[in-house]
Amino acid sequence: MTGLIVLFGRPEEAHGIHSLLIRNGYDVAASCTLGSQALNEIHNLESGILICGYKYPDMVYTDLMEELPDSFEMLLMAPQGLIMEERLPNVVALSMPVKAGDFISTIGMMISEKEQ
C-alpha cells in the first residue's frame, strides 16, 4: 500500500489537503508542517507519495528532494513561476491554484503507477 504524507508550511493548507484526501477515500499516514517531520514519517513507511508545497519553516522542497528515498515520489504543488522547467526524477508538479478534481486524479494516477 502506498503511504501518503502531506507537507505544507501553513497548518491550514496541510489540513485542507489532508481533509480533501480523506473525503475522497484516501488514507493519509501523516500531515506535517516541517520538512524534518515529513522525513521522520517517510522513514516509517516502505514507499509512498509526499504531497507538498515548495517552502516550509525549516527547508524548501529542493532540500527535501535530496533526502527523499527512491521508494518515494513527490507531488509538488506550487505557483507556476516556482516550478522548475526541467523534469525532476520522482517529482510530479501541479501548478497552483489547482482544481480539486485535477488534484485527486493526479493522486490516483500516481498511486496506480506505484502499485503496478
N, CA, C and O atoms as CSV, one atom per row, in Angstrom:
chain,resi,resn,atom,element,x,y,z
A,1,MET,N,N,0.835,-1.186,0.000
A,1,MET,CA,C,0.000,0.000,0.000
A,1,MET,C,C,0.881,1.252,0.000
A,1,MET,O,O,1.876,1.325,0.721
A,2,THR,N,N,0.509,2.207,-0.797
A,2,THR,CA,C,1.259,3.451,-0.929
A,2,THR,C,C,0.876,4.410,0.190
A,2,THR,O,O,-0.296,4.754,0.344
A,3,GLY,N,N,1.858,4.840,0.967
A,3,GLY,CA,C,1.607,5.792,2.045
A,3,GLY,C,C,1.579,7.210,1.516
A,3,GLY,O,O,2.383,7.579,0.660
A,4,LEU,N,N,0.652,8.003,2.026
A,4,LEU,CA,C,0.554,9.412,1.639
A,4,LEU,C,C,0.956,10.284,2.824
A,4,LEU,O,O,0.459,10.109,3.936
A,5,ILE,N,N,1.852,11.215,2.572
A,5,ILE,CA,C,2.259,12.183,3.583
A,5,ILE,C,C,2.023,13.571,3.005
A,5,ILE,O,O,2.414,13.865,1.876
A,6,VAL,N,N,1.382,14.411,3.793
A,6,VAL,CA,C,1.066,15.783,3.390
A,6,VAL,C,C,2.017,16.725,4.115
A,6,VAL,O,O,2.194,16.612,5.328
A,7,LEU,N,N,2.631,17.652,3.386
A,7,LEU,CA,C,3.562,18.618,3.962
A,7,LEU,C,C,3.334,19.995,3.352
A,7,LEU,O,O,3.578,20.217,2.166
A,8,PHE,N,N,2.867,20.900,4.176
A,8,PHE,CA,C,2.719,22.305,3.777
A,8,PHE,C,C,3.156,23.162,4.953
A,8,PHE,O,O,2.909,22.804,6.105
A,9,GLY,N,N,3.793,24.275,4.681
A,9,GLY,CA,C,4.307,25.152,5.726
A,9,GLY,C,C,3.236,25.749,6.623
A,9,GLY,O,O,3.481,26.007,7.801
A,10,ARG,N,N,2.057,25.967,6.074
A,10,ARG,CA,C,0.958,26.528,6.865
A,10,ARG,C,C,0.008,25.410,7.286
A,10,ARG,O,O,-0.432,24.627,6.444
A,11,PRO,N,N,-0.313,25.324,8.578
A,11,PRO,CA,C,-1.178,24.243,9.077
A,11,PRO,C,C,-2.527,24.168,8.367
A,11,PRO,O,O,-3.043,23.073,8.146
A,12,GLU,N,N,-3.107,25.316,8.006
A,12,GLU,CA,C,-4.416,25.300,7.348
A,12,GLU,C,C,-4.333,24.673,5.950
A,12,GLU,O,O,-5.281,24.025,5.506
A,13,GLU,N,N,-3.211,24.860,5.262
A,13,GLU,CA,C,-3.023,24.220,3.957
A,13,GLU,C,C,-2.889,22.707,4.115
A,13,GLU,O,O,-3.517,21.941,3.384
A,14,ALA,N,N,-2.067,22.283,5.071
A,14,ALA,CA,C,-1.877,20.846,5.316
A,14,ALA,C,C,-3.208,20.199,5.693
A,14,ALA,O,O,-3.535,19.115,5.209
A,15,HIS,N,N,-3.969,20.862,6.553
A,15,HIS,CA,C,-5.262,20.321,6.979
A,15,HIS,C,C,-6.239,20.244,5.804
A,15,HIS,O,O,-6.971,19.263,5.671
A,16,GLY,N,N,-6.254,21.256,4.967
A,16,GLY,CA,C,-7.165,21.273,3.821
A,16,GLY,C,C,-6.888,20.135,2.843
A,16,GLY,O,O,-7.819,19.475,2.379
A,17,ILE,N,N,-5.618,19.902,2.528
A,17,ILE,CA,C,-5.242,18.820,1.611
A,17,ILE,C,C,-5.536,17.472,2.265
A,17,ILE,O,O,-6.062,16.564,1.621
A,18,HIS,N,N,-5.194,17.347,3.545
A,18,HIS,CA,C,-5.469,16.117,4.294
A,18,HIS,C,C,-6.964,15.799,4.240
A,18,HIS,O,O,-7.346,14.670,3.933
A,19,SER,N,N,-7.795,16.771,4.531
A,19,SER,CA,C,-9.252,16.584,4.531
A,19,SER,C,C,-9.775,16.207,3.151
A,19,SER,O,O,-10.637,15.336,3.035
A,20,LEU,N,N,-9.268,16.846,2.111
A,20,LEU,CA,C,-9.680,16.533,0.740
A,20,LEU,C,C,-9.357,15.079,0.395
A,20,LEU,O,O,-10.171,14.386,-0.215
A,21,LEU,N,N,-8.189,14.629,0.779
A,21,LEU,CA,C,-7.805,13.239,0.520
A,21,LEU,C,C,-8.717,12.263,1.267
A,21,LEU,O,O,-9.176,11.276,0.692
A,22,ILE,N,N,-8.973,12.536,2.521
A,22,ILE,CA,C,-9.845,11.673,3.336
A,22,ILE,C,C,-11.246,11.619,2.735
A,22,ILE,O,O,-11.831,10.541,2.624
A,23,ARG,N,N,-11.786,12.772,2.346
A,23,ARG,CA,C,-13.129,12.824,1.749
A,23,ARG,C,C,-13.215,12.020,0.459
A,23,ARG,O,O,-14.296,11.574,0.074
A,24,ASN,N,N,-12.083,11.834,-0.208
A,24,ASN,CA,C,-12.065,11.093,-1.465
A,24,ASN,C,C,-11.580,9.658,-1.291
A,24,ASN,O,O,-11.230,8.993,-2.266
A,25,GLY,N,N,-11.560,9.187,-0.060
A,25,GLY,CA,C,-11.290,7.778,0.215
A,25,GLY,C,C,-9.839,7.377,0.366
A,25,GLY,O,O,-9.529,6.185,0.365
A,26,TYR,N,N,-8.944,8.336,0.496
A,26,TYR,CA,C,-7.522,8.016,0.657
A,26,TYR,C,C,-7.128,8.054,2.128
A,26,TYR,O,O,-7.605,8.902,2.883
A,27,ASP,N,N,-6.258,7.137,2.532
A,27,ASP,CA,C,-5.687,7.154,3.875
A,27,ASP,C,C,-4.441,8.030,3.849
A,27,ASP,O,O,-3.625,7.938,2.931
A,28,VAL,N,N,-4.305,8.867,4.849
A,28,VAL,CA,C,-3.142,9.745,4.950
A,28,VAL,C,C,-2.331,9.298,6.163
A,28,VAL,O,O,-2.837,9.271,7.285
A,29,ALA,N,N,-1.073,8.949,5.926
A,29,ALA,CA,C,-0.214,8.472,7.011
A,29,ALA,C,C,0.139,9.599,7.979
A,29,ALA,O,O,0.226,9.369,9.185
A,30,ALA,N,N,0.344,10.819,7.464
A,30,ALA,CA,C,0.729,11.942,8.326
A,30,ALA,C,C,0.525,13.262,7.601
A,30,ALA,O,O,0.607,13.344,6.376
A,31,SER,N,N,0.257,14.295,8.396
A,31,SER,CA,C,0.225,15.674,7.905
A,31,SER,C,C,1.264,16.439,8.698
A,31,SER,O,O,1.292,16.366,9.927
A,32,CYS,N,N,2.122,17.174,8.001
A,32,CYS,CA,C,3.241,17.854,8.643
A,32,CYS,C,C,3.336,19.307,8.179
A,32,CYS,O,O,2.822,19.681,7.125
A,33,THR,N,N,4.013,20.115,9.003
A,33,THR,CA,C,4.288,21.494,8.625
A,33,THR,C,C,5.786,21.768,8.540
A,33,THR,O,O,6.192,22.857,8.133
A,34,LEU,N,N,6.602,20.803,8.917
A,34,LEU,CA,C,8.057,20.924,8.830
A,34,LEU,C,C,8.625,19.804,7.961
A,34,LEU,O,O,8.150,18.670,8.010
A,35,GLY,N,N,9.629,20.126,7.179
A,35,GLY,CA,C,10.274,19.118,6.362
A,35,GLY,C,C,10.876,18.005,7.203
A,35,GLY,O,O,10.825,16.838,6.815
A,36,SER,N,N,11.448,18.354,8.355
A,36,SER,CA,C,12.053,17.345,9.228
A,36,SER,C,C,11.000,16.366,9.751
A,36,SER,O,O,11.279,15.174,9.885
A,37,GLN,N,N,9.798,16.855,10.047
A,37,GLN,CA,C,8.705,15.966,10.473
A,37,GLN,C,C,8.370,14.990,9.350
A,37,GLN,O,O,8.218,13.791,9.587
A,38,ALA,N,N,8.255,15.502,8.136
A,38,ALA,CA,C,7.912,14.662,6.994
A,38,ALA,C,C,8.979,13.589,6.771
A,38,ALA,O,O,8.641,12.439,6.491
A,39,LEU,N,N,10.249,13.942,6.889
A,39,LEU,CA,C,11.318,12.967,6.718
A,39,LEU,C,C,11.234,11.862,7.767
A,39,LEU,O,O,11.458,10.692,7.456
A,40,ASN,N,N,10.914,12.225,8.998
A,40,ASN,CA,C,10.736,11.205,10.040
A,40,ASN,C,C,9.610,10.250,9.676
A,40,ASN,O,O,9.745,9.038,9.844
A,41,GLU,N,N,8.506,10.784,9.181
A,41,GLU,CA,C,7.371,9.953,8.789
A,41,GLU,C,C,7.702,9.081,7.576
A,41,GLU,O,O,7.292,7.922,7.509
A,42,ILE,N,N,8.434,9.633,6.635
A,42,ILE,CA,C,8.822,8.898,5.429
A,42,ILE,C,C,9.626,7.659,5.800
A,42,ILE,O,O,9.443,6.594,5.211
A,43,HIS,N,N,10.514,7.801,6.777
A,43,HIS,CA,C,11.365,6.678,7.168
A,43,HIS,C,C,10.593,5.579,7.897
A,43,HIS,O,O,11.131,4.495,8.123
A,44,ASN,N,N,9.342,5.845,8.268
A,44,ASN,CA,C,8.483,4.829,8.887
A,44,ASN,C,C,7.685,4.035,7.855
A,44,ASN,O,O,6.998,3.077,8.210
A,45,LEU,N,N,7.767,4.420,6.591
A,45,LEU,CA,C,6.996,3.772,5.532
A,45,LEU,C,C,7.932,3.134,4.512
A,45,LEU,O,O,9.056,3.596,4.314
A,46,GLU,N,N,7.464,2.078,3.871
A,46,GLU,CA,C,8.269,1.415,2.839
A,46,GLU,C,C,8.314,2.228,1.549
A,46,GLU,O,O,9.366,2.357,0.922
A,47,SER,N,N,7.164,2.775,1.159
A,47,SER,CA,C,7.093,3.577,-0.061
A,47,SER,C,C,5.909,4.520,0.060
A,47,SER,O,O,5.058,4.369,0.936
A,48,GLY,N,N,5.872,5.498,-0.841
A,48,GLY,CA,C,4.745,6.410,-0.778
A,48,GLY,C,C,4.906,7.634,-1.648
A,48,GLY,O,O,5.779,7.728,-2.511
A,49,ILE,N,N,4.010,8.571,-1.370
A,49,ILE,CA,C,3.975,9.838,-2.097
A,49,ILE,C,C,3.964,10.965,-1.074
A,49,ILE,O,O,3.151,10.971,-0.150
A,50,LEU,N,N,4.863,11.906,-1.245
A,50,LEU,CA,C,4.906,13.111,-0.430
A,50,LEU,C,C,4.197,14.204,-1.207
A,50,LEU,O,O,4.649,14.601,-2.281
A,51,ILE,N,N,3.088,14.692,-0.670
A,51,ILE,CA,C,2.310,15.759,-1.291
A,51,ILE,C,C,2.708,17.038,-0.571
A,51,ILE,O,O,2.471,17.170,0.630
A,52,CYS,N,N,3.311,17.986,-1.291
A,52,CYS,CA,C,3.879,19.119,-0.579
A,52,CYS,C,C,3.832,20.418,-1.370
A,52,CYS,O,O,3.670,20.441,-2.591
A,53,GLY,N,N,3.981,21.492,-0.615
A,53,GLY,CA,C,4.196,22.806,-1.182
A,53,GLY,C,C,5.695,22.970,-1.423
A,53,GLY,O,O,6.445,21.996,-1.364
A,54,TYR,N,N,6.123,24.181,-1.689
A,54,TYR,CA,C,7.518,24.402,-2.049
A,54,TYR,C,C,8.385,24.942,-0.924
A,54,TYR,O,O,9.611,24.926,-1.033
A,55,LYS,N,N,7.763,25.429,0.174
A,55,LYS,CA,C,8.531,26.073,1.233
A,55,LYS,C,C,7.926,25.731,2.590
A,55,LYS,O,O,6.708,25.756,2.766
A,56,TYR,N,N,8.801,25.410,3.549
A,56,TYR,CA,C,8.394,25.068,4.911
A,56,TYR,C,C,9.285,25.872,5.861
A,56,TYR,O,O,10.306,26.405,5.426
A,57,PRO,N,N,8.934,25.973,7.125
A,57,PRO,CA,C,9.747,26.789,8.034
A,57,PRO,C,C,11.217,26.353,8.144
A,57,PRO,O,O,12.086,27.178,8.427
A,58,ASP,N,N,11.495,25.059,7.920
A,58,ASP,CA,C,12.863,24.579,8.122
A,58,ASP,C,C,13.630,24.235,6.838
A,58,ASP,O,O,14.820,23.931,6.910
A,59,MET,N,N,12.988,24.274,5.677
A,59,MET,CA,C,13.665,23.974,4.414
A,59,MET,C,C,12.751,24.285,3.239
A,59,MET,O,O,11.616,24.724,3.423
A,60,VAL,N,N,13.252,24.056,2.031
A,60,VAL,CA,C,12.453,24.175,0.808
A,60,VAL,C,C,12.430,22.811,0.125
A,60,VAL,O,O,13.178,21.910,0.505
A,61,TYR,N,N,11.576,22.662,-0.875
A,61,TYR,CA,C,11.369,21.350,-1.483
A,61,TYR,C,C,12.630,20.744,-2.087
A,61,TYR,O,O,12.776,19.521,-2.095
A,62,THR,N,N,13.553,21.576,-2.596
A,62,THR,CA,C,14.773,21.028,-3.189
A,62,THR,C,C,15.650,20.357,-2.125
A,62,THR,O,O,16.317,19.362,-2.409
A,63,ASP,N,N,15.649,20.904,-0.895
A,63,ASP,CA,C,16.369,20.263,0.210
A,63,ASP,C,C,15.750,18.903,0.512
A,63,ASP,O,O,16.454,17.919,0.736
A,64,LEU,N,N,14.454,18.870,0.512
A,64,LEU,CA,C,13.717,17.641,0.810
A,64,LEU,C,C,13.934,16.586,-0.269
A,64,LEU,O,O,14.052,15.399,0.035
A,65,MET,N,N,13.987,17.014,-1.522
A,65,MET,CA,C,14.208,16.087,-2.643
A,65,MET,C,C,15.508,15.305,-2.471
A,65,MET,O,O,15.578,14.122,-2.807
A,66,GLU,N,N,16.540,15.975,-1.944
A,66,GLU,CA,C,17.835,15.328,-1.751
A,66,GLU,C,C,17.769,14.199,-0.724
A,66,GLU,O,O,18.556,13.254,-0.787
A,67,GLU,N,N,16.838,14.296,0.216
A,67,GLU,CA,C,16.707,13.308,1.287
A,67,GLU,C,C,15.646,12.250,1.008
A,67,GLU,O,O,15.536,11.273,1.749
A,68,LEU,N,N,14.874,12.433,-0.041
A,68,LEU,CA,C,13.758,11.538,-0.344
A,68,LEU,C,C,14.273,10.182,-0.834
A,68,LEU,O,O,15.037,10.132,-1.797
A,69,PRO,N,N,13.869,9.084,-0.188
A,69,PRO,CA,C,14.302,7.764,-0.665
A,69,PRO,C,C,13.737,7.469,-2.052
A,69,PRO,O,O,12.735,8.057,-2.457
A,70,ASP,N,N,14.377,6.569,-2.767
A,70,ASP,CA,C,13.941,6.199,-4.111
A,70,ASP,C,C,12.541,5.600,-4.123
A,70,ASP,O,O,11.870,5.622,-5.155
A,71,SER,N,N,12.095,5.069,-3.000
A,71,SER,CA,C,10.775,4.440,-2.924
A,71,SER,C,C,9.645,5.464,-2.776
A,71,SER,O,O,8.473,5.092,-2.714
A,72,PHE,N,N,9.997,6.747,-2.719
A,72,PHE,CA,C,9.013,7.822,-2.581
A,72,PHE,C,C,9.021,8.723,-3.798
A,72,PHE,O,O,10.061,8.975,-4.405
A,73,GLU,N,N,7.831,9.204,-4.140
A,73,GLU,CA,C,7.676,10.227,-5.164
A,73,GLU,C,C,7.183,11.498,-4.489
A,73,GLU,O,O,6.642,11.463,-3.384
A,74,MET,N,N,7.377,12.607,-5.163
A,74,MET,CA,C,6.920,13.896,-4.646
A,74,MET,C,C,5.880,14.464,-5.595
A,74,MET,O,O,6.076,14.501,-6.810
A,75,LEU,N,N,4.760,14.908,-5.013
A,75,LEU,CA,C,3.784,15.703,-5.763
A,75,LEU,C,C,3.936,17.123,-5.252
A,75,LEU,O,O,3.468,17.461,-4.165
A,76,LEU,N,N,4.595,17.947,-6.050
A,76,LEU,CA,C,4.885,19.332,-5.689
A,76,LEU,C,C,3.752,20.223,-6.175
A,76,LEU,O,O,3.404,20.219,-7.355
A,77,MET,N,N,3.184,20.980,-5.254
A,77,MET,CA,C,2.110,21.917,-5.583
A,77,MET,C,C,2.634,23.324,-5.316
A,77,MET,O,O,2.861,23.704,-4.167
A,78,ALA,N,N,2.825,24.096,-6.391
A,78,ALA,CA,C,3.433,25.415,-6.256
A,78,ALA,C,C,2.965,26.329,-7.379
A,78,ALA,O,O,2.481,25.854,-8.406
A,79,PRO,N,N,3.106,27.650,-7.188
A,79,PRO,CA,C,2.793,28.571,-8.278
A,79,PRO,C,C,3.650,28.261,-9.505
A,79,PRO,O,O,4.800,27.844,-9.371
A,80,GLN,N,N,3.104,28.461,-10.672
A,80,GLN,CA,C,3.773,28.138,-11.934
A,80,GLN,C,C,5.194,28.688,-12.000
A,80,GLN,O,O,6.101,27.989,-12.450
A,81,GLY,N,N,5.398,29.900,-11.571
A,81,GLY,CA,C,6.714,30.524,-11.647
A,81,GLY,C,C,7.770,29.859,-10.783
A,81,GLY,O,O,8.964,30.044,-11.019
A,82,LEU,N,N,7.357,29.093,-9.794
A,82,LEU,CA,C,8.309,28.452,-8.902
A,82,LEU,C,C,8.614,27.006,-9.272
A,82,LEU,O,O,9.532,26.399,-8.719
A,83,ILE,N,N,7.852,26.463,-10.197
A,83,ILE,CA,C,8.090,25.084,-10.612
A,83,ILE,C,C,9.189,25.085,-11.662
A,83,ILE,O,O,9.096,25.772,-12.679
A,84,MET,N,N,10.225,24.309,-11.403
A,84,MET,CA,C,11.354,24.249,-12.337
A,84,MET,C,C,10.898,23.690,-13.671
A,84,MET,O,O,10.026,22.824,-13.732
A,85,GLU,N,N,11.483,24.185,-14.713
A,85,GLU,CA,C,11.130,23.748,-16.060
A,85,GLU,C,C,11.658,22.355,-16.379
A,85,GLU,O,O,11.006,21.596,-17.097
A,86,GLU,N,N,12.842,22.007,-15.849
A,86,GLU,CA,C,13.392,20.697,-16.178
A,86,GLU,C,C,12.630,19.591,-15.441
A,86,GLU,O,O,12.046,19.818,-14.381
A,87,ARG,N,N,12.652,18.402,-16.024
A,87,ARG,CA,C,11.988,17.253,-15.414
A,87,ARG,C,C,12.851,16.752,-14.267
A,87,ARG,O,O,14.045,16.507,-14.436
A,88,LEU,N,N,12.253,16.608,-13.129
A,88,LEU,CA,C,12.973,16.122,-11.961
A,88,LEU,C,C,12.573,14.678,-11.692
A,88,LEU,O,O,11.394,14.342,-11.793
A,89,PRO,N,N,13.526,13.819,-11.351
A,89,PRO,CA,C,13.182,12.420,-11.090
A,89,PRO,C,C,12.285,12.294,-9.869
A,89,PRO,O,O,12.500,12.961,-8.857
A,90,ASN,N,N,11.288,11.441,-9.970
A,90,ASN,CA,C,10.347,11.164,-8.879
A,90,ASN,C,C,9.551,12.384,-8.417
A,90,ASN,O,O,9.077,12.416,-7.282
A,91,VAL,N,N,9.397,13.399,-9.295
A,91,VAL,CA,C,8.615,14.584,-8.943
A,91,VAL,C,C,7.558,14.834,-10.013
A,91,VAL,O,O,7.855,14.916,-11.205
A,92,VAL,N,N,6.308,14.954,-9.548
A,92,VAL,CA,C,5.206,15.400,-10.393
A,92,VAL,C,C,4.829,16.774,-9.862
A,92,VAL,O,O,4.681,16.945,-8.652
A,93,ALA,N,N,4.672,17.749,-10.735
A,93,ALA,CA,C,4.370,19.110,-10.298
A,93,ALA,C,C,2.988,19.536,-10.776
A,93,ALA,O,O,2.617,19.306,-11.927
A,94,LEU,N,N,2.237,20.156,-9.879
A,94,LEU,CA,C,0.941,20.746,-10.214
A,94,LEU,C,C,1.018,22.244,-9.937
A,94,LEU,O,O,1.416,22.660,-8.849
A,95,SER,N,N,0.640,23.042,-10.916
A,95,SER,CA,C,0.617,24.496,-10.730
A,95,SER,C,C,-0.572,24.888,-9.882
A,95,SER,O,O,-1.683,24.392,-10.072
A,96,MET,N,N,-0.325,25.790,-8.940
A,96,MET,CA,C,-1.384,26.307,-8.087
A,96,MET,C,C,-1.931,27.583,-8.704
A,96,MET,O,O,-1.165,28.310,-9.338
A,97,PRO,N,N,-3.191,27.893,-8.557
A,97,PRO,CA,C,-4.189,27.043,-7.901
A,97,PRO,C,C,-4.566,25.861,-8.791
A,97,PRO,O,O,-4.483,25.941,-10.016
A,98,VAL,N,N,-4.980,24.767,-8.160
A,98,VAL,CA,C,-5.363,23.560,-8.875
A,98,VAL,C,C,-6.787,23.193,-8.472
A,98,VAL,O,O,-7.190,23.393,-7.327
A,99,LYS,N,N,-7.533,22.661,-9.415
A,99,LYS,CA,C,-8.893,22.211,-9.122
A,99,LYS,C,C,-8.824,20.909,-8.338
A,99,LYS,O,O,-7.950,20.077,-8.579
A,100,ALA,N,N,-9.743,20.736,-7.404
A,100,ALA,CA,C,-9.768,19.543,-6.553
A,100,ALA,C,C,-9.813,18.270,-7.384
A,100,ALA,O,O,-9.119,17.304,-7.068
A,101,GLY,N,N,-10.612,18.253,-8.433
A,101,GLY,CA,C,-10.726,17.072,-9.281
A,101,GLY,C,C,-9.422,16.723,-9.964
A,101,GLY,O,O,-9.077,15.547,-10.078
A,102,ASP,N,N,-8.690,17.732,-10.421
A,102,ASP,CA,C,-7.388,17.502,-11.063
A,102,ASP,C,C,-6.381,16.951,-10.053
A,102,ASP,O,O,-5.595,16.058,-10.370
A,103,PHE,N,N,-6.416,17.489,-8.844
A,103,PHE,CA,C,-5.527,17.018,-7.789
A,103,PHE,C,C,-5.806,15.546,-7.462
A,103,PHE,O,O,-4.883,14.734,-7.405
A,104,ILE,N,N,-7.079,15.212,-7.250
A,104,ILE,CA,C,-7.450,13.840,-6.908
A,104,ILE,C,C,-7.116,12.884,-8.054
A,104,ILE,O,O,-6.658,11.767,-7.814
A,105,SER,N,N,-7.339,13.312,-9.287
A,105,SER,CA,C,-6.981,12.476,-10.447
A,105,SER,C,C,-5.478,12.214,-10.500
A,105,SER,O,O,-5.047,11.103,-10.807
A,106,THR,N,N,-4.694,13.228,-10.202
A,106,THR,CA,C,-3.240,13.080,-10.218
A,106,THR,C,C,-2.782,12.105,-9.135
A,106,THR,O,O,-1.921,11.260,-9.380
A,107,ILE,N,N,-3.354,12.222,-7.949
A,107,ILE,CA,C,-3.021,11.293,-6.859
A,107,ILE,C,C,-3.371,9.864,-7.274
A,107,ILE,O,O,-2.573,8.946,-7.083
A,108,GLY,N,N,-4.559,9.680,-7.839
A,108,GLY,CA,C,-4.984,8.357,-8.280
A,108,GLY,C,C,-4.029,7.770,-9.301
A,108,GLY,O,O,-3.681,6.592,-9.227
A,109,MET,N,N,-3.600,8.592,-10.258
A,109,MET,CA,C,-2.659,8.147,-11.282
A,109,MET,C,C,-1.322,7.754,-10.658
A,109,MET,O,O,-0.754,6.720,-11.009
A,110,MET,N,N,-0.820,8.570,-9.740
A,110,MET,CA,C,0.466,8.292,-9.112
A,110,MET,C,C,0.418,6.994,-8.298
A,110,MET,O,O,1.354,6.196,-8.331
A,111,ILE,N,N,-0.668,6.797,-7.578
A,111,ILE,CA,C,-0.809,5.575,-6.774
A,111,ILE,C,C,-0.887,4.359,-7.686
A,111,ILE,O,O,-0.251,3.340,-7.416
A,112,SER,N,N,-1.657,4.456,-8.759
A,112,SER,CA,C,-1.780,3.332,-9.706
A,112,SER,C,C,-0.426,2.957,-10.281
A,112,SER,O,O,-0.102,1.773,-10.380
A,113,GLU,N,N,0.363,3.943,-10.659
A,113,GLU,CA,C,1.680,3.680,-11.226
A,113,GLU,C,C,2.627,3.044,-10.210
A,113,GLU,O,O,3.414,2.163,-10.556
A,114,LYS,N,N,2.548,3.498,-8.946
A,114,LYS,CA,C,3.419,2.943,-7.905
A,114,LYS,C,C,3.050,1.508,-7.574
A,114,LYS,O,O,3.924,0.706,-7.244
A,115,GLU,N,N,1.783,1.177,-7.656
A,115,GLU,CA,C,1.325,-0.144,-7.232
A,115,GLU,C,C,1.329,-1.169,-8.359
A,115,GLU,O,O,0.892,-2.301,-8.153
A,116,GLN,N,N,1.807,-0.806,-9.538
A,116,GLN,CA,C,1.888,-1.766,-10.657
A,116,GLN,C,C,3.087,-2.664,-10.494
A,116,GLN,O,O,3.324,-3.535,-11.332
